[in-house]
Amino acid sequence: MIGDDKGGRPIEVLLVEDDPGDVLMTREAFEEYKMRNTLHVVSDGVEALAYLRREGAFAEANTPDLILLDLNLPRRDGREVLREIKNDPDLCRIPVVVLTTSQAEEDVLRSYQLHANAYVAKPVDFERFISVVKQIDDFFVSVVRLPTRR
């Protein structure tokens, strides 16, 4: 189920999420569907950028193949993080899926203006949330061809 054209390598996923319940549900989705992807989690925008730039405690971090980004984050807002990612020549190639509770049209529009690859409103129902995570995984692992990791 998981893989790319060249033999099925798992992908590295960075989840930027401050809600422990949503982190737990995402982890459970990965486990329930036996996803071979590696899930890394940071809880705010400052940590996300440090992870992506391999700074401090994240000096040995792998560059993710996919970022799942919440918009409403402490210390540095998800919109700012998205802007930084898409304006950085080394990071802009990484697909970013905004995965957030906001259904506000202005958030959808702003996210796409900042070059988000997709905008997904988080369902509050556990089963639907897990289904959404699985669909994101299926799409970005089975359908889309991701660039080779650097």
C-alpha beads as a LAMMPS data file, in Angstrom:
LAMMPS data file: protein, C-alpha beads

150 atoms
149 bonds

1 atom types
1 bond types

-500.0 500.0 xlo xhi
-500.0 500.0 ylo yhi
-500.0 500.0 zlo zhi

Masses

1 110.0

Atoms # bond

1 1 1 0.000 0.000 0.000
2 1 1 2.732 2.501 0.911
3 1 1 5.414 3.374 -1.556
4 1 1 6.694 5.255 -4.516
5 1 1 7.797 4.233 -7.997
6 1 1 11.145 2.987 -6.718
7 1 1 10.335 0.252 -4.259
8 1 1 7.977 1.491 -1.602
9 1 1 9.954 3.667 0.734
10 1 1 7.966 5.005 3.672
11 1 1 7.638 8.761 3.776
12 1 1 8.594 11.135 6.573
13 1 1 5.610 13.139 7.828
14 1 1 5.908 16.188 10.075
15 1 1 2.763 16.922 12.074
16 1 1 2.668 20.468 13.451
17 1 1 -0.100 20.300 16.033
18 1 1 -0.527 21.715 19.539
19 1 1 -3.636 19.742 20.537
20 1 1 -2.561 16.505 22.296
21 1 1 -5.888 14.870 21.399
22 1 1 -5.379 15.516 17.682
23 1 1 -1.792 14.258 17.913
24 1 1 -3.065 11.072 19.566
25 1 1 -5.771 10.573 16.921
26 1 1 -3.220 11.056 14.135
27 1 1 -0.876 8.520 15.728
28 1 1 -3.787 6.096 16.097
29 1 1 -4.697 6.568 12.431
30 1 1 -1.128 5.691 11.445
31 1 1 -1.237 2.603 13.663
32 1 1 -4.752 1.480 12.701
33 1 1 -3.999 1.578 8.988
34 1 1 -0.522 0.072 9.469
35 1 1 1.051 3.063 7.746
36 1 1 4.779 2.553 7.396
37 1 1 5.375 6.284 7.318
38 1 1 7.401 7.893 10.051
39 1 1 5.431 10.501 11.979
40 1 1 7.330 13.305 13.696
41 1 1 5.450 15.793 15.864
42 1 1 6.190 19.344 16.952
43 1 1 3.748 21.428 18.947
44 1 1 4.233 25.006 17.784
45 1 1 5.382 27.138 14.880
46 1 1 8.802 27.938 16.340
47 1 1 9.572 24.226 16.774
48 1 1 8.289 23.517 13.260
49 1 1 10.718 25.957 11.666
50 1 1 13.598 24.749 13.869
51 1 1 12.806 21.159 12.826
52 1 1 12.669 22.048 9.144
53 1 1 15.894 24.051 9.331
54 1 1 17.589 21.379 11.481
55 1 1 18.381 23.795 14.278
56 1 1 19.156 23.058 17.921
57 1 1 17.571 19.852 19.187
58 1 1 16.510 19.055 15.602
59 1 1 20.003 19.123 14.066
60 1 1 19.709 15.448 13.087
61 1 1 16.102 15.617 11.836
62 1 1 15.227 14.194 8.442
63 1 1 13.632 16.539 5.954
64 1 1 9.966 15.549 5.808
65 1 1 8.285 14.470 2.594
66 1 1 4.961 15.899 3.764
67 1 1 3.879 18.454 6.382
68 1 1 0.492 18.374 8.133
69 1 1 0.080 21.893 9.521
70 1 1 -2.452 23.274 11.975
71 1 1 -3.151 26.996 11.589
72 1 1 -3.818 27.962 15.198
73 1 1 -0.489 27.378 16.894
74 1 1 1.241 28.943 19.887
75 1 1 4.405 31.070 19.589
76 1 1 4.243 31.224 15.779
77 1 1 0.994 30.988 13.846
78 1 1 0.546 28.291 11.177
79 1 1 0.019 30.942 8.501
80 1 1 3.429 32.426 9.302
81 1 1 4.997 28.958 9.236
82 1 1 3.410 28.256 5.845
83 1 1 4.714 31.580 4.492
84 1 1 8.246 30.786 5.745
85 1 1 8.188 27.290 4.233
86 1 1 6.964 28.409 0.825
87 1 1 9.423 31.344 0.686
88 1 1 12.420 29.161 1.532
89 1 1 14.117 27.681 -1.570
90 1 1 15.173 24.577 0.389
91 1 1 11.740 23.915 1.912
92 1 1 9.223 25.126 -0.667
93 1 1 9.157 21.775 -2.499
94 1 1 7.683 19.989 0.551
95 1 1 3.916 19.570 0.196
96 1 1 1.976 21.210 3.031
97 1 1 -1.522 20.081 3.939
98 1 1 -3.278 22.524 6.229
99 1 1 -5.194 20.308 8.672
100 1 1 -7.176 22.571 10.967
101 1 1 -10.473 23.075 12.756
102 1 1 -11.064 26.397 11.011
103 1 1 -13.649 26.348 8.272
104 1 1 -13.487 30.122 7.774
105 1 1 -13.383 31.070 4.101
106 1 1 -10.672 33.653 4.841
107 1 1 -8.417 30.905 6.266
108 1 1 -9.001 28.698 3.229
109 1 1 -8.270 31.579 0.830
110 1 1 -5.212 32.784 2.766
111 1 1 -3.759 29.258 2.975
112 1 1 -3.977 28.805 -0.787
113 1 1 -2.568 32.306 -1.351
114 1 1 0.398 31.155 0.745
115 1 1 0.694 28.086 -1.539
116 1 1 -0.691 25.341 0.688
117 1 1 -1.031 22.141 -1.323
118 1 1 -4.361 21.275 0.293
119 1 1 -6.706 22.573 2.977
120 1 1 -8.569 20.012 5.074
121 1 1 -10.989 20.847 7.897
122 1 1 -10.532 18.414 10.786
123 1 1 -13.630 16.383 11.506
124 1 1 -14.521 16.253 15.195
125 1 1 -15.725 12.653 14.966
126 1 1 -12.924 10.171 15.732
127 1 1 -13.745 7.722 12.911
128 1 1 -14.029 10.507 10.326
129 1 1 -10.763 12.052 11.548
130 1 1 -8.963 8.726 11.103
131 1 1 -10.542 8.335 7.662
132 1 1 -9.311 11.804 6.635
133 1 1 -5.752 11.032 7.759
134 1 1 -5.877 7.767 5.795
135 1 1 -7.106 9.586 2.687
136 1 1 -4.299 12.144 2.964
137 1 1 -1.830 9.276 3.311
138 1 1 -3.326 7.388 0.361
139 1 1 -3.194 10.461 -1.844
140 1 1 0.324 11.623 -0.995
141 1 1 1.826 8.147 -0.893
142 1 1 -0.082 6.160 -3.492
143 1 1 -1.240 8.770 -6.012
144 1 1 1.189 11.688 -5.930
145 1 1 4.842 11.357 -6.851
146 1 1 6.853 13.221 -4.233
147 1 1 10.281 14.704 -4.932
148 1 1 13.261 12.671 -3.802
149 1 1 14.303 13.525 -0.268
150 1 1 17.497 15.574 0.065

Bonds

1 1 1 2
2 1 2 3
3 1 3 4
4 1 4 5
5 1 5 6
6 1 6 7
7 1 7 8
8 1 8 9
9 1 9 10
10 1 10 11
11 1 11 12
12 1 12 13
13 1 13 14
14 1 14 15
15 1 15 16
16 1 16 17
17 1 17 18
18 1 18 19
19 1 19 20
20 1 20 21
21 1 21 22
22 1 22 23
23 1 23 24
24 1 24 25
25 1 25 26
26 1 26 27
27 1 27 28
28 1 28 29
29 1 29 30
30 1 30 31
31 1 31 32
32 1 32 33
33 1 33 34
34 1 34 35
35 1 35 36
36 1 36 37
37 1 37 38
38 1 38 39
39 1 39 40
40 1 40 41
41 1 41 42
42 1 42 43
43 1 43 44
44 1 44 45
45 1 45 46
46 1 46 47
47 1 47 48
48 1 48 49
49 1 49 50
50 1 50 51
51 1 51 52
52 1 52 53
53 1 53 54
54 1 54 55
55 1 55 56
56 1 56 57
57 1 57 58
58 1 58 59
59 1 59 60
60 1 60 61
61 1 61 62
62 1 62 63
63 1 63 64
64 1 64 65
65 1 65 66
66 1 66 67
67 1 67 68
68 1 68 69
69 1 69 70
70 1 70 71
71 1 71 72
72 1 72 73
73 1 73 74
74 1 74 75
75 1 75 76
76 1 76 77
77 1 77 78
78 1 78 79
79 1 79 80
80 1 80 81
81 1 81 82
82 1 82 83
83 1 83 84
84 1 84 85
85 1 85 86
86 1 86 87
87 1 87 88
88 1 88 89
89 1 89 90
90 1 90 91
91 1 91 92
92 1 92 93
93 1 93 94
94 1 94 95
95 1 95 96
96 1 96 97
97 1 97 98
98 1 98 99
99 1 99 100
100 1 100 101
101 1 101 102
102 1 102 103
103 1 103 104
104 1 104 105
105 1 105 106
106 1 106 107
107 1 107 108
108 1 108 109
109 1 109 110
110 1 110 111
111 1 111 112
112 1 112 113
113 1 113 114
114 1 114 115
115 1 115 116
116 1 116 117
117 1 117 118
118 1 118 119
119 1 119 120
120 1 120 121
121 1 121 122
122 1 122 123
123 1 123 124
124 1 124 125
125 1 125 126
126 1 126 127
127 1 127 128
128 1 128 129
129 1 129 130
130 1 130 131
131 1 131 132
132 1 132 133
133 1 133 134
134 1 134 135
135 1 135 136
136 1 136 137
137 1 137 138
138 1 138 139
139 1 139 140
140 1 140 141
141 1 141 142
142 1 142 143
143 1 143 144
144 1 144 145
145 1 145 146
146 1 146 147
147 1 147 148
148 1 148 149
149 1 149 150
